[in-house]
Amino acid sequence: MTHPSIIQPAAHAVYATEKMGKATIFESPRLLVGLNAFGPGQEHALHAHKGQDKVYHVLEGEGLFLLDGRELAMKTGDLLVAPEGVAHGVRNTGA
């Protein structure tokens, strides 16, 4: 993909039956833009990043943001910022 360009995230979604799908939309030394696609019941277990903040923007569906010690309901349009070192994950609870 050549940048700058208009991006339609759904066109880059990768779904897999055994685990969540991942696609890199853009990567530079300063920024990584990725797209995670979750089937029903799939999740990305708690993990943290060193030297990197993480932003999740829900494009479609519903589920839970998993955080160290709590879960937050999420739905289409929601956004979550997990600062460096904060354990986070995602679970699709929808159909």
SEBA-99827 format. One line per 4 residues: number of its first residue (from 1); for each residue x, y, z of C-alpha. Coordinates in steps of 0.001 Angstrom, whole numbers. Example, Ala and Ser with C-alpha at 12.3 -4.5 7.8 and 13.67 -1.06 7.14 Angstrom:
1) 12300 -4500 7800 ~ 13670 -1060 7140
//
This chain:
1) 0 0 0 ~ 1293 3447 -885 ~ 794 6237 1646 ~ -765 8668 2012
5) -3949 7003 819 ~ -7525 6441 1931 ~ -7835 3212 3904 ~ -10920 1058 4203
9) -9983 -1110 7210 ~ -12561 -3820 6511 ~ -10836 -4545 3186 ~ -7750 -5635 5161
13) -9512 -7874 7705 ~ -8124 -11400 7976 ~ -10261 -13988 9758 ~ -8976 -17373 10874
17) -10872 -20165 12634 ~ -8073 -21133 15032 ~ -7123 -17646 16324 ~ -7646 -13944 15737
21) -6482 -12587 12407 ~ -3863 -9827 12180 ~ -2994 -7464 9342 ~ -467 -4632 9285
25) -1872 -1593 7507 ~ 1090 741 8051 ~ 4427 497 9830 ~ 7241 2980 10366
29) 9882 3458 13072 ~ 7377 5687 14898 ~ 4008 4014 14332 ~ 2352 649 13745
33) -1237 520 12511 ~ -2652 -2965 12651 ~ -6052 -4566 12284 ~ -7105 -7457 14499
37) -10160 -9477 13429 ~ -11869 -11719 15990 ~ -14357 -14463 15275 ~ -17029 -15321 17866
41) -15408 -16365 21152 ~ -11860 -15545 20050 ~ -9597 -13472 22268 ~ -6162 -11944 22534
45) -4823 -12793 26005 ~ -3439 -10209 28420 ~ -112 -8789 27317 ~ 1807 -5512 27599
49) 4202 -3577 25391 ~ 7515 -2033 26378 ~ 8131 1363 24842 ~ 4802 1384 23006
53) 1283 2565 23756 ~ -1625 671 22180 ~ -4861 2094 20774 ~ -7853 -108 20026
57) -10745 1290 17970 ~ -13724 -1051 17582 ~ -14860 -944 13958 ~ -17596 -3555 14272
61) -19085 -5881 16879 ~ -18964 -6126 20640 ~ -16895 -7751 23313 ~ -14652 -7019 26261
65) -11453 -5092 26705 ~ -9426 -7208 29115 ~ -7291 -5244 31553 ~ -5223 -6371 34519
69) -7942 -7019 37131 ~ -10984 -5838 35180 ~ -13037 -6152 32016 ~ -14711 -3286 30155
73) -17617 -3839 27766 ~ -16925 -2546 24251 ~ -19034 -1952 21168 ~ -18757 -486 17676
77) -17211 2983 17798 ~ -15493 2599 21195 ~ -11821 3416 21632 ~ -9392 2296 24346
81) -5837 3495 25012 ~ -3531 1090 26875 ~ -379 3012 27858 ~ 3023 1337 27820
85) 3262 -1438 30405 ~ -516 -1739 31029 ~ -1645 -5345 30502 ~ -4494 -5505 27990
89) -6341 -7906 25724 ~ -9595 -8346 23805 ~ -12405 -10926 23793 ~ -15183 -11126 21193
93) -18429 -11908 23018 ~ -20653 -11237 20016 ~ -21881 -13346 17143
//
